[in-house]
Amino acid sequence: MRDIERGDRTGGFPARIAEDGKLLILAGNPEALKNNIKRLAADEDLYRLKAGSYRIIFRKEERRLLILIIRIGHRREIYLALK
C-alpha cells in the first residue's frame, strides 16, 4: 500500500499504470503482453509485467484465466520487497 500512496503524491505510479492500460489488457488477454511478461527466477509461480519504471508482480493460473496481483512498485524496490 505504501507504493501506491507514494505514487499518488508524485503523480507517477497510478497515472502511469492507468495511462498504459496494461492492467486491463492483462485482465482480458495476458497473451497480448507476452513480450513484457517474464517468470521470476526466485519463485516459479510469480511473473512480472513491465509498466514504465514500475513492475507488476502477479501469479497466474493456467487452468483458468486467474491473475492475482501480488505487488506493484518501482523497479528498484519491487524485487527487494519479495525477498
C-alpha positions, -999 to +999 in steps of 0.1 A: +000+000+000+029+023+007+039+021-030+005+033-041+005+062-016+040+073-027+029+073-063-002+093-056+019+121-041+043+123-070+017+116-098+039+088-110+027+053-104-011+053-106-011+077-135+015+057-154-003+024-149-037+039-158-023+055-190-007+023-200-038+002-197-016-028-191-037-040-161-068-040-182-050-059-210-036-083-185-070-090-171-086-096-205-059-111-227-025-118-210-011-133-242-012-098-258+015-087-233+038-118-236+068-096-246+065-077-213+058-107-191+086-128-176+087-155-150+106-146-118+136-168-111+131-166-073+096-181-075+083-201-104+047-192-097+053-154-099+056-133-130+064-097-136+049-072-161+068-040-170+049-007-170+074+020-175+097+022-144+072+001-124+067-036-122+036-055-115+042-088-098+015-114-102+006-150-101-014-166-129-032-199-130-031-217-163-062-239-160-085-209-160-078-172-165-070-161-130-045-133-124-037-124-088-016-092-084+008-097-055+026-063-055+031-032-077+061-009-072+091+009-086+116-014-103+145-005-079+124-016-049+100-042-060+123-072-061+138-064-027+102-064-012+097-100-025+127-115-005 
